[in-house]
């Protein structure tokens, strides 16, 4: 039977005694509850007293222990808008009380604040422009920050599972701070080129791997401005393959370190990874990297937010992981899922691809109509009927 995972923020359960029972009634098996998360402006359509919460900074929702972070340039903050330093635990306890499992949802390299004061540790594009929200996982300091982050979340959350988002490099797309990227009408290739990192650590690493970094930077800039149709066209087949191999190594080594740190203290921990089968993917679901290194990963979740590309994403991921772990589909319940026939047909196709888990975004953001649609998706995914 397909497993259903619903995503939520800790504040979804703040001052709303009906939120946890409502989640239990949906038929989901697990709630992926944010233990660390970036800035957001979130709605709460069903909350008894509020409708919009403006969370202006990235925050850690389990206690920030001074002894764990002392002397570090990179250290998380507790939420500035709350006096409660363990909002995660209070939400978790409500969910467990109604019979739901809770996994800790951890966002790794996406941080909206730390990059502004540590620009040597963030992604820098070929035009020497920094993406201050994007911590670069090639940097040893970033790796150590993320390892400490997952270790602290694991120890503080008392959960049987962890869900990893942004477990790899972020790219040009951020979808925050009133982004205006759409006006450029950049192609997918341009976005991929602008997501290649040229920070000092990446430049050094690529040089050590035998790449001509200055020539690569030049080709990237020309590829963006000349409208290259593919990475091979922009970089040339040989250089494109070398760059892809380097970036795959960065992502793979980063993931291995994170998974190893988690399993070191909790060998039976369930680890879910958000990723993409595309070798150039960045962001919340970065490229999977070396699939031979999936040891310790329980499930890989493909981003299926866009119905037009969802089946391709899911099928490509199935072919890539070759049964090494479970396969999940991440569905965004605010668009394209309101027609019953659409839901029926899409879930039937996903089940045919080999779906093991359906991941549903997002429990606290939905209206009554959205909750009803989500319940139908859960029923169809798990049982084929509702």
C-alpha positions in Angstrom: 0.0 0.0 0.0 1.2 3.5 -0.8 2.2 5.6 2.2 0.9 9.1 2.7 3.0 11.9 4.2 1.6 15.4 4.9 3.8 18.4 5.4 3.3 21.1 8.1 4.9 24.0 9.9 5.1 24.0 13.8 2.9 27.2 13.9 0.1 25.3 12.1 -0.6 23.8 15.5 -0.1 26.9 17.6 -3.4 27.9 19.3 -5.5 25.6 17.1 -6.7 22.6 19.0 -8.5 21.3 15.9 -5.4 21.2 13.6 -4.0 17.8 14.8 -7.4 16.0 14.7 -8.0 17.4 11.3 -4.7 16.0 10.1 -5.5 12.6 11.5 -8.9 12.5 9.7 -7.2 12.8 6.4 -5.8 9.3 6.4 -2.2 10.2 6.3 0.4 8.0 7.9 3.2 10.6 8.7 3.4 14.3 9.2 6.7 15.9 8.0 7.0 18.7 10.5 9.4 21.6 9.8 12.3 21.6 12.3 14.3 24.1 10.4 12.8 26.3 7.7 13.5 29.4 5.6 11.6 32.7 5.6 8.0 32.6 4.3 4.7 34.3 4.3 2.2 31.6 5.1 -1.6 31.5 5.2 -3.8 29.7 7.7 -7.3 29.5 6.2 -8.7 27.2 8.8 -7.0 28.6 11.9 -9.5 29.9 14.5 -7.9 33.4 15.0 -5.4 34.2 12.3 -5.0 34.1 8.5 -1.5 35.2 7.6 1.8 34.8 9.4 4.9 36.6 8.1 8.0 34.6 9.1 10.8 36.9 8.0 13.9 34.9 8.9 15.1 31.3 8.6 14.8 29.6 12.0 15.4 26.4 13.9 12.2 25.2 15.7 14.0 22.9 18.2 16.2 24.5 20.9 19.4 26.2 19.6 21.9 24.9 22.1 24.8 27.3 22.7 27.3 24.5 23.3 26.6 23.0 19.9 27.1 26.3 18.0 29.6 28.2 20.0 32.4 29.7 17.9 30.7 29.0 14.6 30.3 31.6 11.8 27.2 29.7 10.7 24.6 29.1 13.4 20.8 29.0 13.3 18.4 31.2 15.2 15.3 30.6 17.2 12.2 32.2 15.7 12.2 35.9 16.4 8.4 36.1 16.5 8.0 33.6 19.4 9.3 33.2 22.9 8.9 29.4 22.6 12.3 27.9 21.7 10.8 24.4 21.0 7.7 25.0 18.9 8.5 21.7 17.1 8.0 19.6 20.3 4.6 21.2 21.1 3.3 20.5 17.6 4.8 17.0 17.5 3.1 16.1 20.8 -0.3 17.2 19.5 0.2 15.0 16.4 1.4 12.0 18.3 -1.5 12.3 20.7 -4.0 11.7 17.8 -2.0 8.7 16.5 0.2 10.2 13.8 3.9 9.5 13.2 6.0 12.6 13.0 9.2 13.0 11.0 11.5 16.1 11.3 11.6 18.1 8.1 15.0 19.8 7.7 16.0 22.4 5.2 19.8 22.4 4.7 21.5 24.8 2.2 18.5 27.2 1.8 19.0 30.0 4.5 17.7 33.5 4.0 20.0 35.3 6.5 23.4 33.7 7.0 24.6 34.4 3.5 24.3 38.1 3.8 27.1 38.2 6.4 29.1 35.3 5.0 29.1 35.8 1.2 32.3 33.7 0.8 30.1 30.7 1.7 27.3 31.2 -0.8 26.7 30.3 -4.4 28.3 32.8 -6.8 27.4 32.8 -10.5 29.6 33.3 -13.5 28.8 37.1 -13.4 30.3 37.2 -9.9 26.9 37.8 -8.3 26.1 36.0 -5.0 22.9 34.2 -4.1 22.8 35.1 -0.4 20.1 32.5 0.4 22.1 29.7 -1.1 24.8 28.2 1.1 27.3 26.3 -1.1 27.8 22.7 0.0 31.3 22.6 -1.5 32.4 24.7 1.5 33.7 22.8 4.5 32.0 25.3 6.9 28.7 24.9 5.2 29.0 21.1 5.4 29.8 21.3 9.1 26.9 23.6 9.7 24.5 21.2 8.0 26.0 18.2 9.8 25.5 19.9 13.2 22.0 21.0 12.1 20.8 17.5 11.4 22.5 16.1 14.5 20.8 18.7 16.7 17.4 18.1 15.0 17.8 14.3 15.4 18.7 14.6 19.0 16.0 17.2 19.9 13.1 16.0 17.8 12.6 12.5 19.2 11.4 11.4 15.8 11.8 8.1 14.0 12.5 9.8 10.7 14.1 12.8 9.0 13.1 14.5 5.7 15.9 16.3 3.9 15.2 19.3 1.7 17.9 21.3 -0.2 20.4 18.5 0.4 22.7 19.9 -2.3 23.3 23.2 -4.1 20.7 25.9 -4.5 20.5 27.8 -7.8 19.2 31.0 -9.3 15.5 30.3 -8.6 14.5 31.4 -5.1 10.8 32.3 -5.3 11.1 34.9 -2.5 11.8 38.6 -1.9 9.5 39.5 -4.8 11.6 37.7 -7.3 11.3 39.2 -10.8 13.2 36.4 -12.7 10.2 35.8 -15.0 10.7 39.1 -16.8 14.0 37.8 -18.4 12.2 34.8 -19.9 15.3 32.7 -19.3 15.1 29.2 -20.7 15.7 26.1 -18.6 19.3 26.1 -19.9 19.9 29.7 -18.9 18.6 29.0 -15.4 20.9 26.0 -15.2 23.9 28.0 -16.4 23.1 30.8 -13.8 22.9 28.1 -11.1 26.5 26.9 -11.6 28.7 28.1 -8.7 32.0 29.9 -9.0 32.6 30.6 -5.3 36.2 30.3 -4.2 35.8 26.7 -3.0 34.1 25.6 -6.2 36.7 27.4 -8.4 39.5 25.7 -6.5 37.7 22.3 -6.6 37.1 22.6 -10.4 40.7 23.7 -11.0 42.0 20.7 -9.1 39.7 18.5 -11.2 41.4 19.8 -14.3 38.8 22.3 -15.5 39.7 25.7 -17.0 37.5 27.7 -14.7 37.9 31.0 -16.5 37.0 29.4 -19.8 34.0 27.8 -18.2 32.9 31.1 -16.7 33.2 32.7 -20.2 31.1 30.0 -21.8 28.5 30.3 -19.2 28.1 34.0 -19.6 27.9 33.7 -23.4 25.5 30.8 -23.1 23.1 32.9 -21.0 23.3 36.0 -23.2 23.2 34.1 -26.5 20.3 31.9 -25.6 22.0 28.5 -25.8 19.5 25.6 -26.2 21.3 23.1 -24.1 24.2 22.8 -21.6 26.1 20.9 -24.3 25.7 23.7 -26.7 26.7 26.3 -24.1 29.7 24.5 -22.7 30.6 21.9 -25.3 30.1 18.2 -24.7 33.4 17.5 -22.9 33.3 20.5 -20.6 29.6 19.9 -19.8 30.4 16.3 -18.8 33.3 17.4 -16.6 31.3 20.1 -14.8 28.4 17.7 -14.3 30.8 15.1 -12.8 32.3 17.7 -10.4 28.9 18.9 -9.2 27.6 15.3 -8.8 30.6 14.7 -6.6 29.9 17.7 -4.4 26.3 16.7 -4.0 27.0 13.0 -3.4 29.8 13.7 -0.8 27.5 16.2 0.9 24.6 13.7 1.1 26.8 10.9 2.3 28.1 13.0 5.1 24.6 14.1 6.2 23.2 10.6 6.1 26.2 9.2 7.9 25.9 11.8 10.7 22.2 10.9 11.1 22.7 7.2 11.2 25.8 7.3 13.4 23.6 7.8 16.5 20.3 6.4 15.1 21.0 3.4 12.8 17.3 2.7 12.3 16.3 6.2 11.4 14.1 6.7 8.3 15.7 9.2 6.0 13.7 10.7 3.1 15.5 12.7 0.5 14.0 15.3 -1.8 15.9 15.1 -5.1 15.7 15.2 -8.9 16.9 12.8 -11.6 18.1 15.8 -13.7 21.9 16.1 -13.4 21.6 19.9 -13.5 18.8 20.3 -10.9 19.4 22.7 -8.0 17.2 24.1 -5.2 14.8 22.2 -2.8 15.1 19.1 -4.9 18.7 19.1 -6.2 20.3 16.5 -8.5 20.5 13.1 -6.9 24.1 12.7 -7.7 25.7 9.2 -7.6 22.8 6.8 -7.2 25.3 4.1 -6.1 25.7 6.0 -2.9 22.1 5.8 -1.7 22.9 3.5 1.2 21.0 4.6 4.3 18.3 6.5 2.3 14.9 5.1 2.9 13.0 7.0 0.2 13.7 9.5 -2.6 10.9 12.0 -3.4 10.6 13.5 -6.9 9.1 17.0 -7.2 5.7 16.6 -8.9 4.4 20.0 -8.2 3.8 20.8 -11.8 1.3 18.3 -13.3 2.7 18.9 -16.8 6.1 17.5 -15.9 5.2 15.3 -12.9 5.1 11.9 -14.7 8.4 12.6 -16.4 10.0 13.5 -13.1 8.6 10.5 -11.4 9.5 8.0 -14.2 13.0 9.3 -14.5 13.6 9.0 -10.8 12.2 5.4 -10.8 14.6 4.5 -13.6 17.5 6.1 -11.8 17.1 4.6 -8.4 16.3 1.1 -9.7 14.6 -0.1 -6.6 17.5 0.9 -4.2 14.9 2.7 -2.0 11.3 3.7 -2.0 9.9 6.2 -4.6 7.8 9.2 -3.6 5.9 11.9 -5.4 5.7 15.4 -4.0 2.4 17.0 -4.8 1.4 20.6 -4.3 -2.3 20.7 -3.5 -3.0 24.3 -4.6 -3.1 23.9 -8.4 -4.3 21.4 -10.9 -5.8 19.1 -8.3 -9.3 20.5 -7.8 -11.0 18.4 -10.5 -12.0 14.9 -9.4 -11.3 13.4 -12.8 -7.8 15.0 -12.8 -7.1 13.5 -9.4 -8.4 10.1 -10.4 -6.4 9.9 -13.6 -3.2 11.3 -12.3 -3.0 9.0 -9.2 -3.7 6.0 -11.4 -0.8 6.9 -13.6 1.5 7.6 -10.7 0.6 4.2 -9.1 1.4 2.6 -12.5 4.9 4.2 -12.5 5.6 2.4 -9.2 4.7 5.0 -6.5 5.5 3.9 -2.9 4.8 7.2 -1.1 2.7 10.3 -1.8 4.0 13.5 -0.2 1.4 16.3 0.2 2.1 20.0 0.5 0.7 21.4 2.7 -1.6 20.6 5.6 -1.8 24.1 7.2 -2.1 26.1 4.0 -5.3 24.5 2.7 -8.9 25.7 2.8 -11.8 23.4 3.4 -11.9 22.6 -0.4 -8.2 21.9 -0.4 -8.5 19.6 2.6 -11.2 17.6 0.8 -9.1 17.3 -2.3 -6.1 16.2 -0.2 -8.2 13.5 1.5 -9.3 12.2 -1.9 -5.7 12.1 -3.1 -4.7 10.1 0.0 -7.6 7.6 -0.5 -6.8 7.1 -4.2 -3.0 6.9 -3.6 -3.4 4.3 -0.8 -6.4 2.3 -1.9 -7.3 3.2 -5.4 -10.6 4.5 -4.2 -12.1 6.8 -1.6 
